[in-house]
Amino acid sequence: MAFDKMDWHAVTFPDSIPYENAGTHIGIYLAWLVNNDLIQEEWLEEFADAIERVRSREMTGRDLLMECFDEALPEDIMVDEALEFTGEYYVTSYIDDFADALAAEDIDSEFSVYLHEDTWENYDKVEPVINEKFEKWRNQELD
């Protein structure tokens, strides 16, 4: 099973938006999992080079998603704690948090979540939001 897939999103937006933009929000979350050591050991071993490239910011999470995970965020890559958190957070409010963290006055579209660039600068805007939600979840304070 997968929590999210690029093709689920791509079918909803116009042709003017590049297909890979369907994976930006997923990739940022995947990079967060990688950077917080929340990936199962077997996956760390299988994709060691690519994961190290994410950790060193030579590769984005979206690139990792596309190159190694068949454009999906699968459940079985996560350690148990991440799986539980993702089940409660990602499916209920992550995409809204992603959009809010990257909100731009010049982007006004129902598809705005797919218009953000896949950059480490954007990751750095979203990461603190996920970190805060993760800590709240750990302390059983997540809404």
C-alpha positions in Angstrom: 0.0 0.0 0.0 1.0 3.6 -0.6 0.1 6.7 1.3 0.4 8.8 -1.9 1.3 8.5 -5.5 2.1 11.0 -8.1 -0.3 9.7 -10.6 -3.2 10.2 -8.2 -2.6 13.9 -8.3 -1.5 14.3 -11.9 -5.0 13.3 -13.2 -6.6 16.3 -11.5 -4.5 19.1 -12.8 -4.3 20.8 -16.2 -1.7 19.9 -18.9 0.1 23.2 -18.3 1.5 21.8 -15.0 4.4 19.5 -15.5 3.7 15.9 -14.4 6.7 15.8 -11.9 5.0 18.6 -9.9 2.6 16.0 -8.7 5.5 14.6 -6.6 6.9 17.7 -5.1 4.9 17.6 -1.8 5.4 13.8 -1.6 9.1 14.1 -2.2 9.5 16.8 0.5 7.8 14.5 3.0 10.0 11.6 1.8 13.1 13.7 2.3 11.9 14.6 5.8 11.6 10.8 6.6 15.1 10.2 5.3 16.6 13.2 7.2 15.0 12.0 10.4 16.1 8.4 10.2 12.5 7.1 9.8 13.3 4.7 6.9 13.5 0.9 7.4 17.0 -0.4 7.4 16.4 -2.7 4.4 15.4 0.3 2.2 18.4 2.3 3.5 20.7 -0.5 2.3 18.9 -1.0 -1.0 19.0 2.7 -1.9 22.1 3.7 0.1 23.7 5.9 -2.6 20.5 7.8 -3.4 19.5 8.3 0.2 23.0 9.6 1.0 22.5 12.1 -1.9 19.3 13.3 -0.4 21.0 13.7 3.0 23.8 15.7 1.4 21.2 17.7 -0.7 22.6 16.6 -4.0 19.3 15.0 -4.8 15.8 16.1 -3.8 13.2 13.9 -2.2 11.1 14.1 -5.4 14.0 12.7 -7.4 14.3 9.9 -4.9 10.6 9.3 -5.1 10.8 9.0 -8.9 14.0 7.1 -9.2 13.7 4.6 -6.3 10.1 4.4 -5.2 8.1 4.2 -8.4 6.6 7.6 -7.8 4.9 6.4 -4.6 5.2 6.9 -0.9 4.9 3.2 0.2 4.0 2.2 3.8 6.7 -0.5 4.0 9.6 1.9 3.8 8.9 3.5 7.1 9.8 2.5 10.6 6.8 1.8 12.8 6.8 5.3 14.5 6.8 7.0 11.1 4.1 4.7 9.8 1.8 5.6 12.7 2.6 9.3 12.4 2.1 9.4 8.6 -1.2 7.5 9.0 -2.5 10.2 11.3 -0.8 13.3 9.9 0.0 12.9 6.2 -3.4 11.7 5.2 -5.3 14.4 7.2 -3.4 17.6 7.1 0.0 17.4 5.5 -0.9 18.8 2.1 -2.6 21.8 3.7 0.4 22.4 5.9 2.6 22.1 2.8 0.5 24.6 0.9 0.4 27.0 3.9 4.2 26.8 4.5 4.8 27.7 0.8 1.9 30.1 0.4 2.8 32.8 -2.1 0.9 35.9 -2.9 1.6 35.5 -6.6 0.1 31.9 -6.7 -3.7 31.9 -6.7 -5.0 28.7 -8.1 -6.9 25.7 -7.0 -3.8 23.8 -8.2 -1.3 26.0 -6.2 0.0 23.0 -4.3 1.4 21.8 -7.6 3.0 25.0 -8.6 5.8 25.1 -6.1 9.4 24.3 -7.2 11.2 21.2 -6.0 14.0 22.9 -4.1 15.8 22.6 -0.8 14.7 26.1 0.0 11.1 25.0 -0.1 12.0 21.9 1.9 13.5 24.2 4.6 10.1 26.0 4.8 8.1 22.8 5.2 10.5 20.9 7.4 9.8 22.9 10.6 6.1 22.5 10.2 6.4 18.7 9.9 8.8 18.7 12.9 6.3 20.6 15.0 3.5 18.3 14.1 5.7 15.2 14.7 6.6 16.5 18.2 3.0 17.3 18.9 2.0 13.8 17.8 4.7 12.2 19.9 3.3 14.2 22.9 -0.2 13.1 21.9 -1.2 16.7 21.1 -1.9 16.4 17.4 -5.4 17.4 16.5 
